[in-house]
Amino acid sequence: MCDILYLVQLHQMLIYLCLTLFVPATFVG
């Protein structure tokens, strides 16, 4: 159970990181 919750949290963090890196890149061009 704990492992699954940890993986979900890690996945959400990765998505958030990708978004924060991706959005500025699209604005810059």
C-alpha positions in Angstrom: 0.0 0.0 0.0 2.7 2.5 1.0 4.7 1.7 -2.1 1.7 2.4 -4.3 1.0 5.7 -2.6 4.6 6.6 -3.0 4.6 5.8 -6.7 1.4 7.9 -7.2 3.0 10.8 -5.4 6.2 10.5 -7.5 4.1 10.3 -10.7 2.2 13.5 -9.8 5.5 15.3 -9.0 7.0 14.2 -12.3 3.9 15.5 -14.2 4.1 18.8 -12.3 7.8 19.1 -13.1 7.2 18.4 -16.8 4.4 21.0 -16.9 6.5 23.7 -15.2 9.4 23.0 -17.6 7.2 22.6 -20.7 4.9 25.6 -20.4 7.8 28.3 -20.2 9.4 26.5 -23.2 6.3 26.9 -25.3 6.1 30.6 -24.3 9.7 31.1 -25.3 9.1 29.4 -28.6 
